[in-house]
C-alpha cells in the first residue's frame, strides 16, 4: 500500500520495521527510547527487538497498560526516566503501543526539554486508525479524558498490520468503532463496505482507507476549528459513558464500545435535530448492535454522565456540544444539546433490543 504523506510526516504501511530502522539511522539521534506498556513489551516489542538491538543505542521505558495510566503521575514517571537515561534534545521517543501510549508518549515528548522528536508505532486497531494520526497528544485529569494536551506532530507513523494478530477480538472491535465513524461522517460507500464485510479482522486495505479519510480531515483543519470537529461524532456521549464505566464497572467498557454506544445515541439526536432519516437511524443502530454487546446503561447514572459531558473540552459557552449526522456520509458540527435531549438519546439506546 502507498505511504500516506501528510503535511508534516509520512505514514508507512509496508516494510514498516525496515522503514523504522532507516528513519532512526537517518535522524542521527544521540539516543532513542521506546515507550511500551507491559502488554506491548511482551507481544509487540519482540517483533522489532532484533532490528533495534543492532543499533544498540536505546533504552526501554515501560508503564502500566490501560486508560488509568494516562495521567500526570505516569507522565512525570516518563520524564524522570528520560532524565535518568540522559535524554537530550537530540533524542527520539518511539511510542510502541495503543492510544494511551501514543497520546501520553506524544505529550511527554512534546514537553520534555520543550520538545524532542517522537514517532508512533501503533499496535492496536484503534490507535492505527485514530490516536496515532492527527497530531493530538494528551492526558486525563480527574477522569476527564484528554483535557490536558498539545497539538504536536510526530516525525513519522509506522502501521504494522501483524501487530493486530496479537489482539483479542474485543480489542479489534474497539478499533472498528472509529472506522465505522469515519464512514458515517465522511464516506457512505466506505460505511457500506464495512457493514457488508467480515469485520472480525478488518483488511489492511480498509485500515489504509480509514487513515486516508482521517488524514484528509486533520490536514484541512489541524487545530480543530472546523471540519475536524466531525471526528467527535459519538464522543460527547461516548466519553461520558466510558468515564462512568471506568469509575464504576469491574469490567469497564473499552473506548470503542463506549463510542459505538455514543454513535447510536447521537444518531438519535441527529434524527431529532439535523435531519437524519428514520431509516438511516435504524440502519446505524442495527449494524452497531449486531457488532457490540449491549451495555446495561442505568438511568440512575444519567446525572453523573451529564456531569462528565459538561466538562467536555468540545463544549461551547458551557453548553454541551455535539457533532451530528445529516445523512450517512455527511455531518453538521456545533449542535447544542440540552439535558432532556441527551437523556432522551440515552433512553433510546436503553430501549433497543
N, C-alpha and C positions, 0 to 999 in steps of 0.2 A: 504493500500500500504506500501511497505517496506520503512523504513528510509534509506536514502542515507547517507553513511558515507564517507565524503571526507577525504583528508589527514589532514585537520585542524579542522573540525567541522561537526556535524550531520545536516541533512536537514529532518525535521519531516513533515509528511503528514497526519498522523492520530492522533486524540485526541490532537490537537496542543495546545489548550488553557491549558489543564491539563499539557502537557509537558512543556509549558512556565512557569507555576507556579512552577512546580517541579524544573525546571532549576534555577529559581530565589532563591528558598529556599536552594538548594544545594550549590549555589555560595557564601553564607554568605556575601552578599553585604551590605555595610553600608547604602546605599540608592540606589534607582533606579529611572530613569527618562524615560518618554515616550514622544517621539518626534512625533507630528502629524501635519497635516495641517487642515484648517477649515472644509474640507470635511470629512476627516477620523475621526476627533474628533466627528462628528455628526453621521456618518453612520457605522463606524467600531469600534471605541473605546467602544461603549455600549456593544458589543459582549464579551468584556473581562473585563469590568469595575467591575462587581460583584466579580470576582475572584481576581483581583488585589487589590480591596478595602479591602479584608480580610487580605492581608499582611499589608496594611496601612503604607507604608514607601516610598512613591513615590510622585513625582510632575509631572505635565503635562506641556510640552513646545509646543506651537502651533505657526506655521508660516503660511504665505500665500501660497496657492496652486499655482502650475504652474512652468514652467521652468524659468520664470522671477525671481523667488525667489532663484534660485540655484547660488548664488553669494557670494562674500566675505562679503558684508554688512549683509546679513541674517546669515551667518556663525558666524560672530562676535556677532550677537544677541544671538545665541545659546550658545556660550562660556560665554557671560555675564550672561545669565540665569543660567548656571551651577555654575558660581561663586556665584551669588546671593543666589542660593539654597544650597550652601555649598557642592557641589560635590567634593569628594576627589578621590584618586587613587583607592579606593575600591568600587567606584560607577559603576553602569551599565546603559547604554543608550539603550533603546528599540526603534527601528525605525519602527513605525507603519504607513505605507503609501506606496506610489508608488515609482518610480525610483528617483524622486527628493529627497524624504525623505531618502531613503536608501543610495543614493550617498553622499548627503551632511551630513546626520547624521553619516555615517561611517567616513567621512573626519573629522568632528568636534570631534568625539570620539577618532580617531587615533592621533590627535594632542593636545587634551586637556591634560595638565599635562604630555605631552609626551606619552599619550595613556592610555585610560581607556577601559574596556570591553564594547562591544556592540553586540546586536543581531538584526536580521531583522525579522519583521513580515510583509511581503509584502502584500498589499491589492489590487493591480491591476494585471491583467494577465501579463502585460508587466514586472512588477517588479518580479513576481513569476518565470517567465521563463528566465529572463535576469539579471536585475540590482542587484538582491539580491544574486546572485550566482557568485562566482569567485574572491572576494576579491579586487575589484576595488572601490575606492572612488573618489569623485571629485566635483569640482565646475566649473562654466563657468566664463570666463573673456572676456569682450568686445565682447560678442556674440560668442566666440569660445568655443565650448562645451567641457567640461571635461579637459580643458587644464592644470588645477592645481589639483593635487590629489596625492593619495598614494596607494600602494598595502598594504592593511590591512585586515586581515581575521576576520569575525565575530566569536563569540563563538558558535553560532547556528543560524539556519534559520527555521522558523515555517510557513509552507504554508497552510493556512486555505482556503479551497475551497469555503466556504459560503460567504467570502468577495466578490467573483466575482459576486454574485447575486445583489450586490448594484451598479454595474457598468452600464453605458449606453451602448447600442450596439456599439457606436463609440469607446468607450474605450476598449471594448473587442476586436474589430478589430485591435486596435493599438497593443495590445499584441500578437495577432495572427501573425503579420508580423514576429516577432522574431522566432516563432515556425516554420513558413514556411521556414525561413532562415536556421534553424537547419537541416531541411530535405534536402534543396537544397545543402548545403555544405557537409553534413555528412552521410545522410541515405536516399537513393532513395525510399526505402519501406515506411519510415515514411512520406516522401513527398506525396507518392501515397495515404497513409491512410488519410492524412489531406485533400487532394484535393477532395477526394471522400466522405467526411463526411459533416454532417450538422455542420457548424462552427459558428452558432450564439452564442453558448457557448461550447467551447471545453470540452471534458470529463476530469475528474480527471486523468484517465489513460494516456491520451495524454499529459497532463501537466507534469506528472511524467516522461514520456518518453523523453520529451524535456529537462527537467532538467538533466536526466541521460546523454543525449548527450552533453550538455554544460559542465557538471561536468567532463566528460571524457577528454575534451579538456583542461580545465583550470588546471586539476590535472597534466596532462602531461607537460604543459607549463604555469606555474603560472604567469610569468612576461612578457608574450607576446614577446618572442624571436623568435618563430617559428610557430607551429601549431595553437596557439591561435589567430594569425592574421587572420585565416579563419573566425572568428566571425565578422570581419569587412566588410564582403561581404554586399554590398548595402549601406554601411555607408559613404563612401567617398563622393559620390554624394548626398546621402540621408541627411547627416548632413548639407551640404551646402544649399540644398533646404529648409530644416527645419529652418535653421537660417534666410534665406531670408524671409520666410513666417512669422516667429515670428516678424521680424522687419517691415514688410510691410502690412500684411493682418489683417483685422478686426477680422476674424475668422481663426486663423492660423492652419496649419496642425498639427496633433498630431505626435509624434515621429514615431509611426508605419506607419502612412500614408506616411510620408516622406521616410522611409526606404523601403516601398513597391515600391514607385516610383524609389528609388535608385537601388533596385534589378532588376527592368526591364531594366534600363539604363546600369547597369553593366553586365547584361546578354547579352545585345547587344555588349558591349565591349568584352565579353568572346567569342561571336560568331566570332568577327573580329580578336581576338588576341590569344586565347588559345584553340580553337577547339570545343567550344560548337556548337552542330549541329543546323541547321536552324529549325528543327522540335522541338527540346527542347526549343529553344528561343521562338518559337511560343506558345508552351505549357505553359511556365512560364508566358509569357505576358498575355495570355488569362485567366489563373487562377487568377492572381492578379487583372487584370482589371475587372473581374466579381465581385470581393470582395470589391474593393475600388473605390470610386468616382474619376473620372478623375480630376486632378488638372490643372487649367488653367495656364500652365507654359509659361511664357513670354520670348521670345528670347531676349528682351531688358534687361532682368535680368541675362543673362548668364555671363556677365563680372563680376558682383558683386558676383555671385555664385562661379565663378572660383577663385576670391579673397579669399573667405572662404576656398575653397579647398586647396589653397596654404598655409594656416595656420594650416591645419590638422596635428595632432600630429603623424599620421602614415607615413608622408612623409619621403622620403629618399633623402638626398643631395639637398633639395629644390625642388624636383620634386614630382608631385602628384602620390601617390602610391595606387593601388587598389588590393584587393583580387578578383580573377575572377574564374568562374567555368570552368572546362574542360568537364564535363558532369554533369547531375543531380546526386548529391551524392558525387562529387569529386571536389577539388578546387586546385588552384595554387596561391601562395602568391607572394607579392612583384613584381607587374606588374606596371611599369611606364607608365602613360597615359598622352599624350600631350593635350594641349588645343584644337586643332582641333578634336582630338578623343573624348574628353569629350563633346564638343559642338555637335558633330555628334550623340552621345548617347542621349543627351537631345532632339535633333531633332527627333530621333526615337520615343521617348515617345510622343512628341507632335503630331506625325503623326498617332498614334494608334487611332482606333475608339472605 
